[in-house]
Amino acid sequence: MSAWEKESGLLSVWMLGMFNPSPAVIVVIPVKSGDEKQLGVKVNDNYFGPISKDRLKISGNNIYFRADGKSRER
């Protein structure tokens, strides 16, 4: 296994088949602070559409995502 590097691909959180859903499952994703023009957006939800605000929260340098298996966006 090697360290993730931006040049080798983008990081994606794909919960299907990765987590056992339960009301207690919250994924915490740390993100680098800085200019979006240089780093890109913190969350790109263009694939399935916008994620509900009760399921996704950005706070400081962390993204919190509820992975309870109760919602499929779009």
C-alpha positions as CSV (number, residue, x, y, z in Angstrom):
1,M,0.0,0.0,0.0
2,S,1.2,3.5,-0.8
3,A,0.3,6.9,0.5
4,W,-2.5,8.7,-1.3
5,E,-1.2,11.5,-3.6
6,K,-3.3,14.0,-5.5
7,E,-1.4,13.0,-8.7
8,S,-2.6,9.4,-8.4
9,G,-6.3,10.2,-8.2
10,L,-9.0,11.9,-6.2
11,L,-10.3,10.8,-2.8
12,S,-14.0,9.7,-2.8
13,V,-16.2,8.6,0.0
14,W,-18.5,5.9,-1.4
15,M,-20.6,4.5,1.4
16,L,-22.3,1.7,-0.6
17,G,-20.8,-1.5,0.7
18,M,-18.3,0.2,2.9
19,F,-20.1,0.9,6.1
20,N,-22.7,-1.1,8.1
21,P,-25.5,1.5,8.3
22,S,-26.8,2.5,11.7
23,P,-28.1,5.7,13.3
24,A,-24.7,6.1,15.0
25,V,-22.6,6.1,11.8
26,I,-21.1,9.5,11.1
27,V,-18.1,9.8,8.8
28,V,-15.6,12.6,9.7
29,I,-13.5,13.8,6.7
30,P,-10.7,16.2,7.5
31,V,-10.0,18.8,4.7
32,K,-7.1,21.1,4.1
33,S,-8.0,24.8,4.7
34,G,-7.2,27.3,2.0
35,D,-8.3,29.0,-1.1
36,E,-10.9,27.0,-3.1
37,K,-9.4,28.4,-6.4
38,Q,-6.2,26.5,-5.5
39,L,-7.5,23.5,-3.6
40,G,-10.9,23.0,-5.2
41,V,-14.3,22.7,-3.5
42,K,-14.5,20.8,-0.2
43,V,-17.5,18.8,-1.3
44,N,-18.4,17.9,-4.9
45,D,-21.9,16.4,-4.9
46,N,-22.5,16.7,-8.6
47,Y,-22.7,12.9,-9.2
48,F,-26.0,12.1,-7.3
49,G,-27.0,15.7,-6.6
50,P,-26.9,17.9,-3.5
51,I,-26.9,16.2,-0.2
52,S,-29.4,17.3,2.4
53,K,-28.1,19.7,5.1
54,D,-29.2,17.2,7.8
55,R,-26.9,14.6,6.3
56,L,-23.8,16.7,5.5
57,K,-22.2,19.4,7.5
58,I,-19.0,21.4,6.9
59,S,-17.5,22.8,10.1
60,G,-14.1,24.3,10.0
61,N,-11.7,21.9,8.4
62,N,-14.0,18.9,8.8
63,I,-16.9,17.4,6.9
64,Y,-19.4,15.4,8.8
65,F,-21.5,12.9,6.8
66,R,-24.3,10.8,8.2
67,A,-24.0,7.3,6.8
68,D,-27.1,5.7,8.3
69,G,-28.3,4.1,5.1
70,K,-31.6,6.0,5.3
71,S,-31.2,8.2,2.3
72,R,-30.2,8.0,-1.3
73,E,-30.0,11.5,-2.7
74,R,-31.6,12.2,-6.0
